[in-house]
């Protein structure tokens, strides 16, 4: 559990202080996104936050939770599964509001399991890629995206999709 807290603090700190990396000239035109993603990197659903570090580069973090997982693999036979997707995306303009979204990231998995009254925890990291379409207003407004997300899980490439809706500010 201590390892999970350290990783979470490091990732959140990186995103919050990302302005320091890109320099003073871009501090005032930064944008943020918050959105719900269904069937995406965070399992069945996740809540995500993104911060633009340039006009086309985006860092993101999310939180997904599955209370009683019933997947076939023994790693997933757990009482609870927390998913922490971390991503870097680069946006290519189609128009001012339509973008092609390319990215990569890691899903940190934290599994809590109770076997015969004893708490057990497992941890795994799965890399993934992202390619998709994003409707992203220039300033504020509703955000929509649909993505193809191949995830490397247990040495297999698992094809996955995600649909997101949220708000940019």
C-alpha positions in Angstrom: 0.0 0.0 0.0 2.9 2.3 0.7 4.3 1.7 -2.8 0.9 2.6 -4.3 0.8 5.9 -2.4 4.3 6.8 -3.5 3.5 6.2 -7.1 0.2 8.1 -6.9 1.9 11.1 -5.3 4.7 11.1 -7.9 2.3 11.0 -10.9 -0.1 13.6 -9.5 2.9 15.9 -8.7 4.2 15.5 -12.3 0.9 16.6 -13.7 0.3 19.5 -11.3 3.8 20.9 -11.8 4.0 20.3 -15.5 3.9 24.0 -16.1 7.4 24.3 -14.7 8.7 22.0 -17.5 7.3 24.0 -20.4 8.5 27.5 -19.4 6.9 30.8 -18.5 5.5 31.8 -22.0 2.8 29.2 -22.0 1.6 29.4 -18.4 -1.5 31.6 -19.1 -3.0 29.7 -22.0 -3.2 26.2 -20.5 -6.4 24.2 -20.8 -7.7 21.4 -18.7 -10.2 18.5 -19.4 -12.2 16.4 -17.0 -14.2 13.6 -18.4 -15.9 10.2 -17.9 -14.5 7.4 -20.1 -16.6 4.3 -20.7 -14.8 1.0 -21.7 -11.5 2.7 -21.8 -8.1 2.5 -20.1 -9.7 2.5 -16.6 -11.8 -0.6 -17.0 -15.6 -0.3 -17.5 -15.5 3.3 -16.6 -13.1 5.9 -15.2 -12.9 9.6 -14.3 -10.0 11.4 -15.9 -8.2 14.7 -15.7 -6.0 16.1 -18.5 -3.7 19.1 -18.6 -2.4 20.7 -21.8 1.3 21.3 -21.5 1.4 22.8 -25.0 -1.3 23.5 -27.6 -1.0 19.9 -28.9 0.6 17.9 -26.0 -1.6 16.6 -23.1 -0.8 14.8 -19.9 -3.5 12.8 -18.2 -4.4 10.7 -15.2 -7.5 8.8 -14.3 -9.1 6.5 -11.7 -11.1 3.4 -12.5 -12.6 1.0 -9.9 -14.2 -2.4 -10.3 -15.7 -3.6 -7.0 -16.0 -7.4 -7.7 -14.0 -8.5 -10.6 -14.9 -11.7 -12.3 -12.4 -12.1 -15.1 -10.9 -15.5 -16.0 -7.3 -14.8 -15.1 -6.3 -15.4 -11.5 -4.9 -11.9 -11.2 -8.3 -10.5 -11.6 -10.2 -12.8 -9.2 -10.3 -10.2 -6.6 -12.6 -8.3 -4.3 -11.7 -4.9 -5.7 -9.6 -3.6 -8.6 -8.3 0.0 -8.8 -6.9 1.2 -12.1 -4.8 4.3 -12.5 -4.3 5.2 -16.2 -1.5 7.7 -16.9 -1.1 9.0 -20.5 0.7 11.4 -22.8 -1.3 12.3 -26.0 -0.4 14.4 -29.0 -3.2 16.0 -31.0 -3.1 16.5 -34.8 -5.5 19.1 -36.1 -8.2 18.2 -38.6 -10.0 21.5 -37.9 -9.9 23.9 -34.9 -12.1 21.6 -32.9 -11.6 18.1 -34.5 -8.4 16.3 -33.7 -6.6 13.0 -34.3 -5.4 11.7 -30.9 -2.2 9.7 -30.7 -0.8 8.7 -27.4 0.7 6.1 -25.0 0.6 5.4 -21.4 0.6 3.0 -18.5 -2.3 1.5 -16.5 -1.3 0.9 -12.9 -3.4 -1.9 -11.4 -3.9 -2.3 -7.7 -5.8 -5.4 -6.6 -7.1 -5.9 -3.1 -8.0 -9.5 -2.2 -9.3 -11.2 0.9 -8.5 -14.9 1.1 -9.6 -16.7 4.3 -9.7 -13.4 6.2 -6.2 -12.3 5.1 -5.8 -9.2 3.1 -3.5 -9.6 0.0 -2.5 -6.9 -2.5 -1.1 -7.3 -6.0 0.3 -4.7 -8.3 0.8 -4.7 -12.1 1.7 -2.2 -14.8 0.2 -2.5 -18.4 1.5 -0.3 -21.2 -1.0 0.9 -23.9 -1.4 3.0 -27.0 -4.1 5.3 -28.1 -5.3 6.3 -31.5 -8.6 8.1 -31.9 -10.8 11.0 -32.7 -11.4 13.9 -30.3 -13.8 16.8 -30.5 -12.0 19.5 -28.4 -13.3 23.1 -28.2 -10.7 25.8 -28.4 -11.6 27.3 -25.0 -14.5 25.9 -22.9 -17.2 23.4 -23.7 -18.2 19.8 -24.1 -15.4 17.3 -25.0 -16.0 14.1 -26.9 -13.6 11.4 -27.9 -13.6 7.8 -29.2 -10.4 5.8 -29.1 -8.9 2.5 -30.1 -6.6 1.4 -27.1 -4.4 -1.7 -27.6 -3.3 -2.8 -24.1 -0.4 -5.1 -23.4 -1.7 -7.5 -20.7 0.0 -10.7 -19.6 2.2 -10.6 -22.7 -0.9 -10.4 -25.0 -2.0 -7.4 -27.0 -5.7 -6.8 -26.0 -7.7 -4.6 -28.4 -9.9 -2.2 -26.4 -12.0 0.9 -27.1 -13.0 3.9 -25.1 -15.7 6.5 -25.4 -15.3 9.8 -23.4 -17.5 12.7 -22.7 -16.6 15.6 -20.5 -15.8 19.3 -20.2 -12.8 21.4 -21.1 -11.9 24.6 -19.3 
